[in-house]
Amino acid sequence: MGELYLPHEILQYIVWQVPAGDRVTLSRLCLASGSLYHFAAPRLYRSLYLNFGGEENSGLYLLNTLLRPGYDARWKKWIKSVNVTALKDPVGIHGRQDVCGSLAKVLNRIEHGSLDRFSWGACFAPHTQVVDALAKHKKLRSLQVAFPPDPNRSSDDGEETDTIFKALPEENCHNLETLEIRNAWTKEQMTAAAKAIGSPGLKSLTLHMNYSYDWDSDNEFSRLPPRLNDERSKLALIDLSGISLCNVQPIIDSYFNPLTLRRLELRDCVGYQNVCLALSQHPGVLNIEELVLISWEDCGDISSIIRFVAKCKRLKVLCLDLNSFTDEGILKLIPAFSESGKTLEVLSLCLRNNQNWHGESLYYPSEALYVMKSFENLREIGMSYLIRPTDLHKIVPTLPPSVRAADLRFPWEWVAKSRGLMTSNISALAEALPAGNSLTHVIIGDNDDSTDPCAFKTTPTVHEMGEGEMGELRELRLKCFRSDWF
């Protein structure tokens, strides 16, 4: 390992040009020079990413490297975050014991008060020794837990699935600011997690129930637990999936504080309308920047949802996928989201009526959407148009030049009939757009998924995306439109 005889300021500048997530480059800098090691190693070891399973089992190798006699012991004060994953390959019983044993030793050696983030996303539950070691770190600010995915999985290694929350002392949750719980599916898990969900300083809450569980509004354990403190919530982000909100009145102040809420995502939450109604009655302007409402449930009073959207005058993201809307309701919704016209970056509307058990999709006349042309910051749009795909160029008056991705939906009969002409239709759209427009991706489909959507890129020329580009499209849909058809 050579030395670079440069001022410390320059060495530090070199290291800080490397993104924190580029662990390969940081590792190479550590090996390249003792001078660079001084600055690169603390960044490299700030976050431990432990992936278990597979042939290489890199996570276990990294843990054993840290525990090796003579290894630089300063990692004990450098590590601030530990992230555990084991998703692709099952880890055997003995492998789990090795993983949890080594992880517990590392957690025990990290300086107390140094660790502020712990994430568990493995396909098995952490053993008690891991939780006991984690319990010594009482200043955790972020805790992320994904429960094992199979609710029928036997506890073949003798560990219960809710060990983290059951064994973690309540005092360890007092400093939590971010809490993510995914794949919860038992009453015991929710009961054990209540002490973390009720953390008084919590600013970000993500709580997703397992979709394989057939829940309904009568199941109490799919409800938000009461928070024990009397203070109003400080939550800025609430992301709930599969949660019952039928008992929202007793908890509205302790969770959905309109003064602090900035991001609200409710997916398949029974009684979500109660939250919309309560927030729509707030006397002032809401500062919510991201609003995602997805549900197959009857939305009930449409007017409360429209009032809620209208009160959010600084929205950057609005995604609505709702049932029991009406043509009249859509016409009232357009001026409601237009209140955020200067700030909207992502807009996706997928609305259905109540004609049958799942509703029929509603499509909007393009003339009613001309107001979107003035949304100068709009980057992604998902919209259902009441025009034929052969007349695709007619939507140009609704698209601001800033739009990069358009998820366009039409009645499925029209999509099916014009499928062979789609490339020429999109070419006509691209030619009709003004010079300097930003459009690069176009997705054509229908709201009911009766036909497979087509995905096109407009650069360098209009062409349908091939298999090799589907990963790019999937990421785009999940990031922009909160859905994934592929």
Residue pairs with C-beta under 8 A, 6 or more apart in sequence:
1 31
1 32
1 33
1 34
1 37
2 32
2 33
2 34
3 33
3 34
3 35
4 11
4 33
4 35
4 36
5 35
6 35
11 35
11 36
11 38
11 39
12 39
14 29
14 36
14 39
15 26
15 29
15 36
15 39
15 40
15 43
16 39
18 25
18 26
18 29
18 40
18 43
20 43
20 46
20 47
23 44
23 49
26 40
26 43
26 44
27 44
29 36
29 37
29 40
30 36
30 37
30 40
30 41
30 44
31 37
41 72
41 74
41 75
41 78
42 74
42 78
45 75
45 78
45 79
46 78
46 79
46 80
46 81
47 79
47 80
47 81
47 82
47 83
47 117
48 62
48 79
48 81
48 82
48 83
48 106
49 59
49 83
49 85
50 58
50 59
50 60
50 62
50 63
50 82
50 83
50 84
50 85
50 103
51 58
51 59
51 85
51 86
52 59
52 60
52 84
52 85
52 86
52 91
52 95
52 99
52 122
53 86
53 87
53 88
53 89
53 90
53 91
53 95
53 123
54 88
54 89
57 95
59 84
59 85
59 86
59 99
60 95
60 98
60 99
60 102
63 99
63 102
63 103
63 105
63 106
64 102
65 71
66 75
66 106
67 102
67 105
67 106
67 109
76 109
76 110
76 111
76 114
77 110
77 111
77 114
79 106
79 110
79 114
79 115
80 114
80 115
80 116
80 117
81 115
81 116
81 117
81 118
81 119
81 142
82 103
82 106
82 107
82 115
82 117
82 118
82 119
83 117
83 119
83 121
84 103
84 119
84 120
84 121
84 122
84 126
85 121
85 122
86 99
86 121
86 122
86 123
86 124
87 121
87 122
87 123
90 123
91 99
91 122
91 123
91 124
93 156
93 157
96 124
96 127
96 157
97 127
97 157
99 122
100 126
100 127
100 129
100 130
101 127
101 129
103 126
103 130
103 133
104 127
104 129
104 130
104 132
104 133
105 133
107 115
107 130
107 133
107 134
107 136
107 137
108 133
108 136
110 137
112 136
112 137
112 138
113 137
113 138
113 139
114 137
115 137
115 139
115 140
116 139
116 140
116 141
116 142
117 140
117 141
117 142
117 143
117 144
117 178
118 134
118 137
118 140
118 142
118 143
118 144
119 142
119 143
119 144
119 145
119 180
120 126
120 144
120 145
120 146
120 164
121 144
121 146
122 146
122 148
123 148
123 149
124 148
124 157
124 159
125 147
125 148
125 155
125 159
125 160
125 161
125 162
125 163
125 164
126 159
126 163
126 164
127 157
127 159
127 163
128 159
128 163
128 167
130 163
131 163
131 164
131 167
131 168
132 167
134 140
134 164
134 168
134 172
135 167
135 168
135 169
135 172
137 172
138 171
138 172
138 174
138 175
139 175
140 172
140 173
140 175
140 176
141 175
141 176
141 177
141 178
142 176
142 177
142 178
142 179
143 164
143 173
143 176
143 178
143 179
143 180
143 196
144 178
144 179
144 180
144 182
145 164
145 165
145 180
145 181
145 182
145 193
146 181
146 182
146 183
147 161
147 162
147 181
147 182
147 183
147 184
147 185
147 189
147 210
148 161
148 183
149 183
149 210
151 185
151 186
151 210
151 212
151 213
153 161
155 161
160 166
160 188
161 186
161 189
162 186
162 188
162 189
162 192
162 193
165 189
165 192
165 193
165 195
165 196
166 188
166 192
168 196
170 195
173 195
173 196
173 198
173 199
174 199
174 200
174 201
175 199
175 201
176 196
176 199
176 201
176 202
177 201
177 202
177 203
177 204
178 202
178 203
178 204
179 196
179 197
179 199
179 202
179 204
179 205
179 206
179 207
180 204
180 206
180 207
181 193
181 196
181 197
181 206
181 207
181 208
182 206
182 208
183 208
183 210
184 190
184 193
184 207
184 208
184 209
184 210
185 209
185 210
185 212
185 213
186 221
187 220
187 221
190 221
190 222
190 225
191 221
191 225
193 225
194 225
197 205
197 207
197 224
197 225
197 227
198 225
198 226
198 227
198 228
198 229
200 227
200 229
200 231
200 234
201 234
202 233
202 234
202 235
203 234
203 235
203 236
203 237
203 260
204 235
204 236
204 237
205 235
205 237
205 238
205 239
205 240
205 255
206 237
206 239
206 240
207 224
207 239
207 240
207 241
207 243
208 239
208 240
208 241
208 242
209 215
209 222
209 241
209 242
209 243
210 242
211 241
211 242
211 268
213 222
213 242
215 222
215 242
215 244
216 244
216 270
217 244
217 246
217 270
217 271
219 244
222 242
222 243
222 244
223 243
223 244
223 245
223 246
223 247
224 240
224 243
224 245
224 247
224 251
224 255
226 250
226 251
226 254
227 233
227 251
227 254
227 255
229 254
232 253
232 254
232 257
232 259
232 260
233 253
233 254
233 255
233 256
233 257
233 260
234 257
234 260
235 255
235 256
235 257
235 260
235 261
236 260
236 261
236 262
236 263
237 262
237 263
238 255
238 256
238 261
238 263
238 264
238 265
238 266
239 263
239 265
240 265
240 266
240 267
240 269
241 265
241 266
241 267
241 268
241 269
242 267
242 268
242 269
243 266
243 269
243 270
244 269
244 270
244 271
245 266
245 269
245 270
245 271
245 272
245 274
245 275
246 270
246 271
246 274
247 271
248 256
248 271
248 274
248 275
248 278
249 274
249 278
252 275
252 278
256 264
256 275
256 278
256 279
258 279
258 282
258 284
258 286
261 279
261 286
261 287
261 288
262 287
262 288
262 289
262 290
263 288
263 289
263 290
263 291
264 275
264 288
264 290
264 291
264 292
265 290
265 291
265 292
265 482
266 272
266 275
266 292
266 293
266 294
266 295
267 292
267 294
267 295
268 294
268 295
268 296
268 297
269 295
270 297
272 293
272 295
272 297
273 297
273 299
273 300
273 301
273 304
273 305
276 293
276 304
276 305
276 308
277 301
277 304
277 308
279 286
279 308
279 311
280 304
280 305
280 307
280 308
280 311
282 311
285 311
285 312
285 313
285 314
286 308
286 311
286 312
286 313
287 312
287 314
288 312
288 314
288 315
289 314
289 315
289 316
289 317
289 343
290 315
290 316
290 317
291 309
291 312
291 315
291 317
291 318
291 319
291 320
292 317
292 318
292 319
292 320
292 482
293 305
293 319
293 320
293 321
293 322
294 319
294 320
294 321
294 322
294 482
295 321
295 322
295 323
296 323
296 358
296 359
297 323
298 323
298 324
298 354
299 305
299 322
299 323
299 324
299 325
300 324
302 324
302 325
302 326
302 329
302 332
303 332
305 320
305 322
305 333
306 329
306 332
306 333
306 336
307 336
309 315
309 318
309 320
309 333
309 336
309 337
309 339
310 335
310 336
310 337
310 339
312 318
312 339
312 340
313 339
313 340
314 340
314 343
315 337
315 340
315 343
315 344
316 340
316 343
316 344
316 345
316 346
317 344
317 345
317 346
318 337
318 340
318 344
318 346
318 347
318 348
318 349
319 346
319 347
319 348
319 382
319 481
319 482
320 333
320 348
320 349
320 350
320 351
321 348
321 350
321 351
321 483
322 350
322 351
322 352
323 352
323 353
323 354
323 358
323 359
324 352
324 353
324 354
324 359
325 333
325 351
325 352
325 353
325 362
326 353
326 362
327 362
329 351
330 349
330 351
330 362
330 364
330 368
331 368
333 349
334 364
334 368
334 369
334 371
335 371
337 344
337 347
338 371
341 371
341 372
341 374
341 375
342 375
342 376
342 377
343 377
344 375
344 377
344 378
345 377
345 378
345 379
345 380
346 378
346 379
346 380
346 381
346 480
346 481
347 372
347 375
347 378
347 380
347 381
347 382
347 383
348 380
348 381
348 382
348 383
348 407
348 480
348 481
348 482
348 483
349 364
349 382
349 383
349 384
350 361
350 382
350 384
350 409
350 447
351 361
351 362
351 384
352 358
352 359
352 360
352 361
352 362
352 447
353 359
353 360
353 362
360 448
361 384
361 409
361 411
361 446
361 447
361 448
362 384
362 447
363 384
363 385
363 386
363 409
363 410
363 411
363 447
364 383
364 384
364 385
364 386
365 385
365 386
366 385
366 386
366 387
366 394
366 395
366 397
366 398
369 383
369 385
369 395
369 398
370 397
370 398
372 378
372 381
372 398
372 399
372 400
373 397
373 398
373 399
373 400
374 400
375 400
375 402
376 400
376 402
377 402
378 400
378 402
378 403
379 402
379 403
379 404
379 405
379 438
379 480
380 403
380 404
380 405
380 406
380 407
380 476
380 480
380 481
381 399
381 403
381 405
381 406
381 407
382 406
382 407
382 409
382 480
382 481
383 398
383 406
383 407
383 408
383 409
384 409
384 410
384 447
385 395
385 408
385 409
385 410
386 410
386 411
387 394
387 395
387 410
388 410
388 414
388 418
389 410
389 414
389 415
389 418
389 421
389 422
389 425
389 444
390 418
390 421
390 425
392 408
392 425
392 426
392 428
392 429
393 425
393 428
393 429
393 431
393 432
395 408
395 429
396 429
396 432
396 433
399 406
399 433
399 437
399 439
401 433
401 434
401 436
401 437
401 438
402 438
403 437
403 438
403 439
404 438
404 439
404 440
404 441
405 439
405 440
405 441
405 442
405 443
405 476
405 480
406 439
406 441
406 442
406 443
407 443
407 445
407 477
407 480
407 481
408 442
408 443
408 444
408 445
409 444
409 445
409 446
409 447
410 444
410 446
411 446
412 446
412 448
412 450
412 451
415 444
415 445
415 446
415 451
416 450
416 451
418 425
419 451
419 454
422 444
422 454
422 456
422 464
423 456
423 462
423 463
423 464
426 442
426 444
426 456
426 458
426 462
427 462
429 442
430 439
430 458
430 462
433 439
439 458
440 457
440 458
440 459
441 455
441 456
441 457
441 458
441 473
441 476
442 455
442 456
442 457
442 458
443 453
443 454
443 455
443 456
443 473
443 477
444 453
444 454
444 455
444 456
445 451
445 452
445 453
445 454
445 485
446 453
449 485
452 485
453 485
454 464
455 464
455 465
455 469
455 470
455 473
456 462
456 463
456 464
456 465
457 463
457 465
457 469
465 472
465 473
470 486
473 486
474 484
474 486
477 483
477 484
477 485
477 486
478 484
